[in-house]
Amino acid sequence: MQKQVTYASFVPRIFATTLDMIAISFIVTPIMYFVNKWVFLLVFKDYVVRYGVNLNESNAIAMAFTSPEIVEYISLSKFALYIIPVLCVQMGIIGSYFVFFWSKKSWTPGKYVMRMRVKDAESLETLTIKQAIKRFVFAGFAVFGIWSIVFTKKHQALHDQAASSAVITA
C-alpha cells in the first residue's frame, strides 16, 4: 500500500519561510555587526584615521557617514570593496543555515513548526547537499518563482523544480 503524500500549499509555506527569516535574523544580526565593523575598518581605514572617527562610539560613526567629507571620499570601487565581502559573508551564513537543515533534517525550524518537510520530489528521501545548494541558489528568484506553487500539481516553486524537491506536510 502506497503512503498518501500531501504537498504543502502557498500560505503555510510563506508563513514557514517568515519564521525562518525571523530565526535567521537572530543569528545573522550579531555576526554581521562585527563583520560590517571590520570590513569598514579595512576598506575605510584612511578615512577613519584622517577624520579621527572613534569607532567605539555609535554617534561618531553615524556622524562620519553623514558628513559631507564621506561623499567626496567614497568611490564606487571603495563601496564595492566594502559591500561585496559583507554580502558574501551574509549569504554564506544564510545559505549554510538552509543547506544544513534541508540536507540533514529535511526541515528548517520554520518548516518544523509548520509540520512540513523538504524532500526529493520523486523518492521522498532527504535532499542531497547538491540539491539543497541548487534549491538555495534558485530561491534567490523567489519573487517570481513562488507563484508557481499555486499552479503546479506538487505545489512546487521554481527552486523546488530546479532542485527536484517538494515540500510535503508531515
N, C-alpha and C positions, 0 to 999 in steps of 0.2 A: 504494500500500500504506500503511495507516494504522499509525502507531507504537503499540506496546503501552505503556500507561500503568499504572504500579504506584503505588498510593496508600500512603503511609506509615501504619503501624499505631500503636496506642496506646503501647506501651512505648518504641519508638525515639523517638517524638515527645516523650514525657515526659523522656527522657534528654537530647535535644537542648535542650529548654527549661531543664533543670537546668544544662547547660553555659553557656547564655546568661545565666542568673541569676548564675553564678559570674563570668563576664566582666563583666557589668554592675556587680557589687559592687566590682570593682577600679576602675571608672570613677566610680561614684556616691559611694563612701565618702569619698574625699578632698575632693570638691567639697562634699558635704553637711556635712562637718566645718566648713568655713568658712561655709557658708550658715547652719547652726544657730547658730554663734557670733555672727554679725552680726545675725540676726533676734532672737536672745535679747537682744543689747545694745540694739537698737531698742525692743523691747517692754518689757523689764525694766530699763531704764536707771536709773530712780529707785530701784529695789530695790538694784541693784549699787552705786550711789553711797551710798545710805543706810547699807548694811551694810559698805561698803568691801571688796567682793569683788575679789580680784586675779584678773583673767581670764587671766593668764599662767601661773597655777598650777592644774593639774588638781585637786589636792586641795581647794583653796579653792572651786572651782566645785562639786565634789561635796558639800562640807560646806554650801554655800549652798543646794543643792537639798534637803538632808535636814534642814535646821534647822526648828524649829517656826515661825519667823517667815515662812517661804515659804508655809506653809499659809494663814496669815492674809492674805498679800499676793495670792496667785493667785486670780483670779476666773475664771469661765467665759469671760467676754469677753476677758480677757487671754490665757488659754490658747488661745482661738480665733485671736486676733491673732498668736500665735506659730506655732501648728501649721498653719494654712491656707496661709500663704506657703511654709513648709518643704515641705509635701506637694505643693504646686503645682510647685515647682522640681524636686522629686524625680520626680514623674510626667512632667514636661516632658522631663527628661533621658532617662528610660526610654522614653517614647513616641517621642522623636526617634531613639533607637537602633533600635527595631523598625521604625518607619515608614521610616527611611532604608534599612535593609537590605532590607526587603520590597519597597519600590518601586524601588530602584536595582539591587539584586543578585539578587533573588528568593531570598535566603537570609539567615540570620543566621549568625554564626560557629558556633553550636551545630549548626544545621542543615547547614552546610557540612561540618563534621567527620563528621556522620552521613550525609552524601551525600543530603540532601533539598533540595527547592526548594519555595517557596511560589508558586503560580501561580494565575491566573484559572481558575476551575473549568471554564468552557466552552471558552475559546480556548487555554488553557495558555500564555498570554502573561504577562509580568511584571505585577504588580499596579499599578494606578494609585495615586497618592497618596491619593485619596479612599477607595479600597478598603482601603489599608493603615491609614489612620486609623480607618475603621469596624471593621476587624479588631482593632486595638488596643483600642478602646473596649469592644467586646464581649468581649474577652479578660478584662476585669475580672470577668466572670461565670464564669471558668474552673472554679471549684469544681463548678458544676452542668453547664457546657457541655462539658467534656472527655469526659464519659461517652458522649456521642452518637458519639464516634469509633468505639466498639465496635459500634454498631448501624446505622450508615449505610453505604451502598454505597461511597461515595468516602472513607470514614473521616474525615468532616468533623465538627469540633467546632462548637459553637454560633457561635463567632466566625468560623469558615470559612463557615458557612451564611449568616450575616448579611452578610458581605463578598463572597460568591460566590467564595470562594477554596478551594484544595485544596492539600494537602501531598503532593508526589509524590517518589518516590525517583529519584535522578539516575543 
